[in-house]
Amino acid sequence: VPISNTQKTEKFLFGFLLFTLFWLPLSLGANRP
């Protein structure tokens, strides 16, 4: 069954959200003096 563009976009946005939430605190902590 082919995946619709909507499902692809939702999966991409969900993955991007998790990636951002995971790396943002790490990058902020690393930039702290």
NUROMI-329816 format. One record per residue (C-alpha): residue in one letter; x, z, y. Coordinates in pm, 1 decimal. Last residue first. Example, Ala and Ser with C-alpha at 12.3 -4.5 7.8 and 13.67 -1.06 7.14 Angstrom:
<atoms>
  residuo         X         Z         Y
        S    1367.0     714.0    -106.0
        A    1230.0     780.0    -450.0
</atoms>
This chain:
<atoms>
  residuo         X         Z         Y
        P    2937.4    3011.9    2934.5
        R    2621.7    2859.5    2783.1
        N    2655.4    2492.7    2691.0
        A    2671.3    2572.2    2317.7
        G    2352.6    2779.3    2337.5
        L    2169.9    2496.9    2515.0
        S    2290.4    2245.6    2255.0
        L    2181.4    2471.1    1968.1
        P    1844.3    2551.1    2128.6
        L    1776.6    2175.9    2177.0
        W    1892.5    2070.8    1828.7
        F    1608.9    2204.3    1611.2
        L    1319.7    2145.3    1852.3
        T    1451.2    1794.7    1920.0
        F    1484.0    1703.2    1551.1
        L    1139.1    1846.4    1473.8
        L     987.7    1641.9    1757.3
        F    1174.3    1326.0    1653.3
        G    1046.5    1365.0    1297.8
        F     689.2    1405.3    1421.2
        L     724.0    1111.4    1660.6
        F     862.7     887.9    1384.7
        K     595.5     995.0    1135.1
        E     321.0     932.2    1392.2
        T     466.0     592.5    1480.3
        K     485.3     484.6    1117.6
        Q     130.1     606.3    1056.3
        T       5.4     406.6    1354.9
        N     196.0      95.9    1249.9
        S      10.7      96.9     918.6
        I     195.0     161.2     593.1
        P     154.9    -109.2     332.7
        V       0.0       0.0       0.0
</atoms>
